[in-house]
Amino acid sequence: MNNSPSFCLSLFNNCKNLTSLKQIHANLLKCGLHNDPFFAGKLVLHSIVALSDSLDYAGRIFSHTPNPDVFMYNTLIRGLAESDKPQSSIATFITMRRNSDSLPDSFSFAFVLKAAANLRSLAAGIQLHCQALKHGLDTHLFVGTTLVSMYGECGYAGLAWKVFEEMHEPNVVAWNAVITAFFRGEDVKGAKTIFDSMPLRNLTSWNLMLAGYVKIGELELAKQMFVEMLVKDDVSWSTMIVGFAHNGCFDEAFGFFRELQREGKRPNEVSLTGVLSACAQAGALKFGKILHGFIEKAGYVWIVSVNNALLDTYAKCGNLSMARLVFEQMPDKRSIISWTSIMAGLAMHGHGEEAIQLFHVMEESGTRPDGITFISLLYACSHAGLVEQGCKYFDKMEHVYNIQPTIEHYGCLVDLYGRAGQLQKAYEFVSQMPIPPNDVIWRTLLGACSIHGNIKLAEMVKERLAKLDPDNSSDHVLLSNVYAVAGKWKDVAVVRRSMTNKRIQKTPGWSMIEVDKTMYTFLAGAKVDEITEEAYEKLREIIVRLKVEGGYVPEVGSVLHDIQEEEKEDSVSMHSEKLAVAFGISRLCEGKTIRIVKNLRVCRDCHAMMKLISKVFKVEVVVRDRSRFHSFKHGFCSCRDYW
């Protein structure tokens, strides 16, 4: 075997995994080159930069290298700074300062400041700033730019600006860093002022402004800047599509995608996944199908992230059969996200048993589940009433896969017990949690009390929530509903009065429906326009027919008792999902499935009404509420009244 230094060096070119790197390491040991600073440094550098799972190995190499030089220290500091344990990067920098003859250079400070930024540790950042000042490196372009970023990440745009002002000749990267710092502090005017004063603005700077605007919800300013741009690249278009989708402006996101196509540009992976995400959130099935056709024709079908987004779109738009088909057609390209997405889709539709079966298939395929996979699995058990199975998988997650439960996993188990009516067990579980339960955990339990009418426990839970999140409207509404169902109207009035006094407003309900590739949104209590008037008129016809043919009696138990019965019926009939389904019956062809997305949990009266509509009008209605899917057909719901 050739053991020359040049041959050992050439081996790095084809090193693609940790096994190969260990073979190179063994070769260096035979040659006696393993302690050579150059080759030891190459091993550490390759472990950190070229491979994705070798940081621990790099640390072991480093610890066995006598007198590591500044290059080796910098490489390890860099790798740790960008890992999930940036605090170790700072510790390594401190070790270098104490135990090494090597003085830190500009790279040392830039890398360790990145760690302080990722930790958002202002105290560490200031100490490192002082150290850089001591070594005369604080105004160095590389170090200065990282200082600007660090102060920005810690939320101190003013300090970032002071550092920037002291830099001798800041380049465009430094200018961009200070703009980002001002956006981090939500100082939009400050960011725009800096942008306008830049001596040279490249495309990256324009894209940075777009990203800053959409991230903090300044969508009109983003639109204005987008129009002003003389040159737009893939990043520009993707930023607008993803940004508007993220802010709930789905029609605008679709519009930017169509404009991108009209200009003859080819969508990239990011813009495609972004517009598919908009379809998923809005429930825009028709547009999702059009995108599916485009993806197949354009040859994007082999991109895993696009397939995952397409799968998620079909699942969240209520077409589970197409979601399954997309999943089945990517056998060699399935990632953990693919498995988790299809399980989440099955869970949303109440197919808990199938989700469990798929989990076992995933295990047999050799794919190791992660924490998010178990959230989907526990969610599936919860919505199918599989309490025993859910508890088993919660235990398996920790003891078989060594995944420590997070607050989300505990929340799933509280929901599992709560939906099944095991409220005392749910309360005991919360009380014995090894980590402090947050407001979401208690609110989950309060929701279960609302479903099952447990007043005593609801009052106890509400006291806890009053300390954690006193002004949350949903907590007051849930407690009010518990009292209303029990007929305790004085208590209802007390809760409502408290909301009024504290100026706590109930979250308005809205529902969306796609008709002829256009999304229509109905908002409870909104001003009446032509569309809503059409929906109201049709809804009145529907209610009359349901009463005559289906025996519909509005469930008004949770509506205040001190208003007339007719007003109570009007109150429940104005719910946004009723308006959306009425509009769908008015506009869609006979035999078409009506698909609705709602931001809140569907109420009992709406649920009962949808079942009757599916029976009397012989139509399938699919409603995705905040919790799950309800597929109404022939007078029955897929949830089997368990939601």
Phi, psi and omega in degrees: 000139178283115182248021181289154178304321182294323178293316178300322180294322182293336181296332181297333184297328183253014182276111185246352182210173184294325179300314179297321181295321178295325177294320177296318179301316179299321179296319179294325177297318178298323182278350184075022183258002187293334179264357176295124184306325182293310183287323176298320178296322178296319178299312180296315181299315181294322179301320187273317188271315188271333182247151187263348188229030189237019183296318179297321178295320178299320179296322179291320177299314182300315184294338181260007179263118179289135176052059178299142181274179184296329179297315179294318177301313182298321181296316180291319178300318179297311182298317180291326180298325183266004181266189178273009176226064182296339178298331178291333177296316179294321178298320179294322177298318179296319178300318178300318182294327185272320193250357186243150174279349183280130177276143178295142178250191183298325179293320179304310183291320180298317182290316183287330175294329174298321178296316178298323178295316180295328177278347187052043181259099180295321181300313179295320181298318180294318178299318179292325176299317179298319178297317179297322178297318179299324181268005178070026184248003185293333179261003175299139187305313183294313182291316181301318179296320179290326175297317177302313180297319181298312180295324178296315180296328179278357177088019181243078182296326180298316178292324177299318180295321179298317177297317181300318182296332182275352179285137187291304181225077182297136177269184184296331178295318179293319176300315180297324180296319181286328174298314179300321179300318179291324175294323177302323178274008180057030175265085185294316181297318179298317179298318181292322178298316179294317179302316181294334182268000180297133179290332179218118181248115177264181183298326179300321181293319177297316180296325178296319177295317177303312182298320179297316180297311185290331182294325181258011172085013178273072190287325179294320177295323177297315178301315181299316180292322179299319178295324182287341184291126179281329179234133178233135177247188181303322181296320180300308181295316181297321180300317181290316181295309182292319182297314180291323176297317181297328180271008176082009180265076190289318180300320178294320178299316177297321181297317178296323179294318178295320179296320177303317180290321180299328180279004175078015180269150181267120179299144177262183183301320183291314181294325178293313179294328178294314181288329175293324176298321177297317177300317182297314182291323183273347184073029183274080185294317183298314180294325176298321178294321177299317179295323178301315178298319179297318181300318180292317181292322184277355177081024179270002189294342181267001178275120187300315183296325178292316177299318179297318179294322179293317177301313181297322179298310180299318181296316183281345175269002174090006180255081186291329180296321178289325177299317177298318182297315178300316180297315182293333182273006178235053185295325183268358186238018183280127173258177177298331178294322179300310181298315182295320181295316181291325176293320178296321178298315178298321180297315181299330181268002176084013181267066184297317181298318180293323178297320178295316178301318181294325177300319179292323176297319179298315179301316181294332180285350180094359178279126183272126179291153174245187183298324181291324177302317181289331174297315178297320181293315179293324177298319179297316179296320182297315185279354175249003179073024183267073187294311183299316180295319180300316178297322180296317182286330174298317179291320181296322180305315184278316189270338178260316184258001176055036177261116181286129181298138175259179180300329179294321179293318177297321178299322178298320182287324175298318178296321179302310179293317185297314180296328181279000179082007180271066189292321180295319178295321178297317180295317179297321179298316179297317182296333184257008181299138181286347175241149184298128178293136179267185183296328180295319179299310181295324180292325176299317179292322177296321177299321178293322177297323179294319180294317188258002172070037179265095186292314185300311180292324179300318179295321179295316180293320180299326177298319178296316181294328180299332178277327184274319185209074191294337186254019180281123186294323185296329179295316179295319181295317180298315180295321177300319179295322178299314179295317183297315181298327180276358179077017180269075190290330177296320178291323176301314181298322179297315180296315181297320180295322178298319178297320180294315182296323180271001181057040177268120182259138178292139178298121181291138178278139174224154177222145180239147176219142179262123177227122181053047176066014177242137179269129177246131180248132177245126183245129180300126177078011181284165178298145183276125173240190183300319182292310182293327177296319176299318180293317179298316181299316180292322181297321178298320177297318182297315182298318179299314182294322180293324179293320182284312187267335185243357180069030182295128174234114182305135178269104188247021185299330183266003179270142184312138186283345186267024172236158184294156182303321181296322178291325178298315179297320178298322182298312181285334182285346181273003180299141190298326182291331176292318178296319181295316181291325177296318178295322178296318178295325181290322189257328186276152179293153179298136181095349179281142176285134178265121183243127185231142174244130182235144184276343180244172177289134180295138182277168183297320182294316179296321180298314179295321182293320180296323177298316179293320178301316180298328181279309185289318183266359178052054182223149175267130178242124178246120181243125172256108178262191184296338188258318188191184175266144171234117177253109183265124181208133177055030177087006180236159177244145181298338182282351182055037180060028178239092181211000000 
